[in-house]
Amino acid sequence: MSILVAEILGTMLLILLGNGVVANVVLNDTKGNNSGWIVITTGWALGVFVGVIVAGPYSGAHLNPAVTIGLATAGKIAWDVVPEYLAGEMIGAMLGAFLVWLFYKDHFKITDDEGGKLACFSTGPAIKNTFSNLISEIIGTFVLVFVIFYLAGPELDITGDVEARAIIGLGSIGAVPVAFLVWVIGLSLGGTTGYAINPARDLGPRIMHTILPVKGKSDWGYAWIPVVGPIIGCVIAALLYMALM
């Protein structure tokens, strides 16, 4: 399986299960309606687990442009494979969002809360403050990427052929700690912006929300924050990791 296909499948499953749990909690007349933040963060964590299990052996299961850019910045993967990763992550995120809409289509129809429906696709701030929201995404993504470096191990130095460079050492074994990492970020740092910590996770579904027949408008004025914040956070994580090694 190629890097592109692996990242498409892994990210698609991540978004299907992650945004799926949001839909289950916020949309009207679902079995999980109003079951709360613990359910949402747990669903996202287990969605990460599933995505990593599927994509890990073939691409290293980045599933996130911030992870890809962070690893490339630190020299853990070559920059020439970055476009393939980013394409897979964006396509997978859009497909996953489409499947969430298809799965919960009847519940979208009977839900009037436009903000709740948007939350099934993309993130938004609890209190809108551009600087604070940006800082939240920077710090959350910093924690994610910085810890992933240590999960991968300091001995990792991928400079060989394309297939070797694709694998970052996580795979199935790394799926559990990565899931716990995303879980604790959601529990501890998700209260301000909904912890996008992943540009594809937010932008891809936001595009689908705009395209699909869902009533309401995407907040495109906010949309740059869950893209730029994670990129800044991952670069800071990579630079600090390199400085400490």
C-alpha positions in Angstrom: 0.0 0.0 0.0 1.4 3.4 -0.9 1.8 6.3 1.4 -1.0 8.2 -0.3 -3.5 5.3 0.0 -2.5 4.5 3.6 -3.0 8.2 4.7 -6.3 8.4 2.9 -7.7 5.3 4.6 -6.2 6.1 8.0 -7.4 9.7 8.0 -10.8 8.8 6.6 -11.3 6.3 9.5 -10.0 8.9 12.0 -12.5 11.5 10.8 -15.4 9.1 10.4 -15.1 8.0 14.0 -14.0 11.3 15.5 -16.6 13.5 13.9 -19.0 10.6 14.1 -18.8 10.7 17.9 -19.5 14.5 17.8 -22.5 13.9 15.6 -23.7 11.2 18.0 -23.5 13.6 20.9 -24.8 16.8 19.5 -27.4 15.9 16.8 -31.1 15.4 17.8 -32.6 12.0 18.5 -29.3 10.0 18.4 -28.7 7.2 20.9 -25.8 9.2 22.3 -27.4 12.6 22.4 -26.0 14.9 25.1 -23.6 12.3 26.4 -20.9 14.9 26.9 -17.3 15.8 26.5 -15.8 12.6 28.0 -17.6 10.6 25.3 -16.3 13.0 22.5 -12.7 12.9 23.7 -12.8 9.1 24.1 -14.3 8.6 20.6 -11.6 10.8 19.1 -8.8 8.9 20.9 -10.1 5.6 19.8 -10.5 7.0 16.3 -6.8 7.8 16.3 -6.1 4.2 17.5 -8.1 2.8 14.5 -6.4 5.1 12.0 -2.9 4.3 13.2 -3.6 0.5 13.2 -4.6 0.7 9.5 -2.1 3.2 8.2 0.9 2.6 10.5 2.6 -0.3 8.7 2.5 1.5 5.4 3.0 5.2 6.0 3.8 5.5 9.7 0.2 6.8 10.2 0.8 10.6 10.4 -2.9 11.3 9.6 -2.1 15.0 10.3 -0.2 17.6 8.4 1.3 18.9 11.6 2.9 15.5 12.3 4.2 15.3 8.8 5.6 18.8 8.8 7.1 18.4 12.3 8.8 15.1 11.3 10.2 16.7 8.1 11.4 19.8 10.0 13.3 17.5 12.4 14.7 15.5 9.5 12.8 12.4 10.4 11.3 12.1 6.9 12.4 13.6 3.6 10.6 16.7 2.3 10.0 15.1 -1.0 7.4 12.8 0.4 5.6 15.5 2.3 3.2 16.4 -0.6 2.0 12.8 -0.8 1.3 12.7 2.9 -0.6 16.0 2.8 -2.7 15.0 -0.2 -3.6 11.7 1.5 -4.5 13.5 4.8 -6.7 16.1 3.1 -8.5 13.6 0.8 -9.0 11.2 3.7 -10.4 14.0 6.0 -12.9 15.0 3.3 -14.0 11.4 2.7 -14.4 10.8 6.4 -16.6 14.0 6.7 -18.7 12.9 3.8 -19.3 9.5 5.5 -20.3 11.2 8.8 -22.9 13.3 6.9 -24.2 10.2 5.0 -24.4 8.1 8.2 -26.2 10.8 10.3 -28.1 12.3 7.4 -31.6 11.9 8.9 -30.3 13.4 12.2 -28.8 16.4 10.5 -32.3 17.1 8.9 -34.1 17.2 12.3 -31.4 19.3 14.1 -31.9 23.1 14.0 -28.8 24.1 15.8 -26.5 25.3 13.0 -23.5 25.5 15.4 -24.0 22.0 16.5 -24.1 20.7 13.0 -21.0 22.7 12.1 -19.3 21.1 15.1 -19.8 17.7 13.4 -17.4 18.9 10.8 -15.0 21.4 12.2 -13.8 23.1 15.4 -14.7 26.4 16.9 -13.8 28.5 19.9 -15.7 28.5 23.2 -14.8 32.2 23.6 -13.8 33.9 20.4 -10.4 35.6 20.9 -8.0 35.4 18.0 -4.8 35.5 20.0 -6.0 33.1 22.7 -7.5 30.7 20.2 -4.3 30.6 18.2 -2.2 30.0 21.3 -4.5 27.1 22.3 -3.9 25.4 18.9 -0.2 26.1 19.1 0.2 24.6 22.5 -2.1 21.6 21.9 -0.2 20.7 18.7 3.2 21.3 20.4 2.3 18.7 23.0 1.1 16.2 20.4 4.1 16.5 18.1 6.7 16.8 20.8 5.6 13.7 22.6 5.3 11.8 19.3 9.1 12.4 18.8 9.7 10.6 22.0 7.3 7.8 21.2 9.2 7.3 17.9 12.5 7.2 19.7 15.7 9.3 19.4 17.5 6.6 17.4 15.1 7.1 14.5 16.8 8.7 11.5 15.0 8.0 8.3 17.2 9.0 5.3 17.0 5.9 3.1 14.7 4.9 0.3 11.1 6.1 0.0 9.6 3.1 1.7 12.0 3.3 4.6 11.5 7.1 5.0 7.8 6.5 5.2 7.9 4.5 8.4 8.4 6.6 11.6 8.4 3.6 14.0 4.9 3.9 15.5 2.8 1.3 13.6 0.4 -0.9 15.6 2.5 -0.9 18.7 2.5 2.9 18.8 -1.3 3.1 18.4 -2.1 2.8 22.1 0.2 5.5 23.4 -0.8 7.9 20.6 -4.5 7.3 21.4 -3.8 8.1 25.0 -1.9 11.2 24.0 -4.8 12.5 21.9 -7.2 11.6 24.7 -5.4 13.6 27.4 -4.9 16.6 25.0 -8.7 16.6 24.5 -9.5 16.2 28.2 -7.0 18.8 29.4 -6.5 21.3 26.5 -9.7 20.9 24.4 -11.9 23.2 26.3 -11.0 26.4 24.5 -11.1 25.6 20.7 -12.1 21.9 20.5 -8.4 20.9 19.9 -8.2 20.7 16.2 -4.4 20.1 16.5 -4.6 18.9 12.9 -5.0 21.2 9.8 -6.6 18.4 7.6 -9.0 17.3 10.4 -10.5 20.8 10.4 -10.0 22.2 6.9 -11.1 19.1 5.0 -14.4 18.6 6.8 -15.0 22.4 6.8 -14.9 22.3 3.0 -17.3 19.4 3.0 -19.7 21.2 5.3 -19.7 24.0 2.7 -20.3 21.6 -0.2 -22.8 19.3 1.3 -26.5 20.2 1.7 -26.2 21.0 5.4 -28.1 24.2 6.6 -25.8 26.8 8.2 -22.5 28.5 7.2 -18.9 27.5 8.0 -17.0 30.1 10.0 -14.4 30.8 7.4 -13.2 33.9 9.3 -12.0 31.5 12.0 -10.8 28.7 9.7 -7.2 29.8 9.4 -6.5 29.4 13.2 -6.8 25.5 13.2 -4.5 25.5 10.2 -1.9 28.0 11.1 -1.8 27.3 14.9 -1.0 23.6 14.4 1.7 24.3 11.9 3.4 26.8 14.2 3.1 24.3 17.1 4.6 21.4 15.2 7.6 23.5 14.0 8.3 24.7 17.6 8.1 21.1 18.8 10.5 20.0 16.1 13.0 22.8 16.9 12.9 22.1 20.6 13.3 18.4 20.1 16.4 19.0 17.9 17.9 21.4 20.4 17.5 18.9 23.2 19.0 16.0 21.2 
